[in-house]
Each structure stands twice: as C-alpha cells, then as structure tokens.
Amino acid sequence: MIYKVLYQKDKIQNPRRETTQTLYLEAPSAVEARALVEKNTPYNIEFIQELSGN
C-alpha cells in the first residue's frame, strides 16, 4: 500500500498548515509506515492516510 504521511520537520514543532510537509511511502500497513518514518527521521508525524488505486 502507498501511504501519504503529513509531518513536521521538527519533533517539537506544533502542527500548522504552513509548516506541514508531505511524504509518500510504501509499507504493508499504517503501523509499519509510522514505525519506518519514526525510525529513520526526526519528524513529528501528524497524520497517515492510505491512498487507494495507483
């Protein structure tokens, strides 16, 4: 599955529309997508959305 991850670049940064970044990644589940991002980056994950289709 492909997931759209909305995040802040800094763990202590408050989520705001102006500072939200987007990352797309492939993972078997949303839980594994979150673990992958948290393991490899210092990002503050705001939301993970599963994308359907291609």
Backbone hydrogen bonds in HBPLUS format (Angstrom, degrees):
<---DONOR---> <-ACCEPTOR-->    atom                        ^
c    i                          cat <-CA-CA->   ^        H-A-AA   ^      H-
h    n   atom  resd res      DA  || num        DHA   H-A  angle D-A-AA Bond
n    s   type  num  typ     dist DA aas  dist angle  dist       angle   num
A0027-ALA N   A0001-MET O   3.04 MM  26  5.72 152.9  2.12 155.2 163.4     1
A0051-LEU N   A0002-ILE O   2.95 MM  49  5.66 176.4  1.95 159.8 159.0     2
A0003-TYR N   A0025-LEU O   2.77 MM  22  5.43 165.6  1.79 164.5 169.6     3
A0025-LEU N   A0003-TYR O   2.99 MM  22  5.43 157.1  2.05 149.2 156.7     4
A0004-LYS N   A0049-GLN O   2.78 MM  45  5.11 168.1  1.79 156.6 159.2     5
A0049-GLN N   A0004-LYS O   2.84 MM  45  5.11 165.1  1.86 149.4 154.5     6
A0005-VAL N   A0023-LEU O   2.70 MM  18  5.04 172.9  1.70 163.2 165.0     7
A0023-LEU N   A0005-VAL O   2.89 MM  18  5.04 146.4  2.00 142.6 152.9     8
A0006-LEU N   A0047-PHE O   2.84 MM  41  5.16 168.4  1.85 158.9 162.6     9
A0046-GLU N   A0006-LEU O   2.75 MM  40  5.42 160.6  1.79 147.2 151.3    10
A0047-PHE N   A0006-LEU O   3.23 MM  41  5.16 156.9  2.29 136.5 138.0    11
A0007-TYR N   A0021-GLN O   3.01 MM  14  5.36 161.2  2.05 142.7 148.3    12
A0021-GLN N   A0007-TYR O   2.82 MM  14  5.36 172.4  1.83 162.6 165.2    13
A0008-GLN N   A0044-ASN O   2.89 MM  36  5.01 154.0  1.96 135.3 143.6    14
A0044-ASN N   A0008-GLN O   2.94 MM  36  5.01 163.3  1.97 145.1 150.4    15
A0013-GLN N   A0010-ASP O   3.10 MM   3  5.28 159.9  2.14 110.0 116.3    16
A0019-THR N   A0016-ARG O   3.09 MM   3  5.53 142.3  2.23 111.3 121.2    17
A0033-ALA N   A0029-SER O   2.94 MM   4  6.20 146.5  2.05 143.8 154.1    18
A0034-ARG N   A0030-ALA O   2.94 MM   4  6.16 158.7  1.98 147.6 152.2    19
A0035-ALA N   A0031-VAL O   3.01 MM   4  6.26 160.6  2.05 145.6 151.1    20
A0036-LEU N   A0032-GLU O   2.92 MM   4  6.02 152.9  2.00 142.3 149.4    21
A0037-VAL N   A0033-ALA O   3.09 MM   4  6.35 160.4  2.13 149.8 154.0    22
A0038-GLU N   A0034-ARG O   2.93 MM   4  6.09 172.0  1.93 157.4 160.1    23
A0039-LYS N   A0035-ALA O   2.95 MM   4  5.91 147.0  2.06 142.0 150.3    24
A0040-ASN N   A0036-LEU O   3.29 MM   4  6.33 150.7  2.38 141.5 147.4    25
A0041-THR N   A0037-VAL O   3.02 MM   4  5.80 132.5  2.25 153.9 161.6    26
